[in-house]
């Protein structure tokens, strides 16, 4: 009479004892988290409109040193313009008037 149920059989393999086996799952989870954060940022800053051909988008950025950039997207064309403090001179025609409000905004009024 043998006691088969009392035998201690080991079913563990080398793969079961690998402590780094769970690292791959952590990597996959971090990629999902990063992609989710990127989508949330795109939705927050309305960057998805930049990818749509039917919308026109204008973004104004001011850097820490006071430099202003205007990014304009019309159709598939994107233009970046830098605003500087340099004075220009030349010949031209008057198109309208610009007024600076008390809060610093500038309003253009065509004639």
Buried (B, 14 or more C-beta within 10 A) or exposed (E): EEEEEEEEEEEEEEEEEEEEEEEEEEEEEEEEEEEEEEEEEBEEEEEEBBEEEEEEBEBEEEEEEEEEEEBBBEEEEEEEEEEEEEEEEEEEEEEEEEEEEEEEEEEEEEE
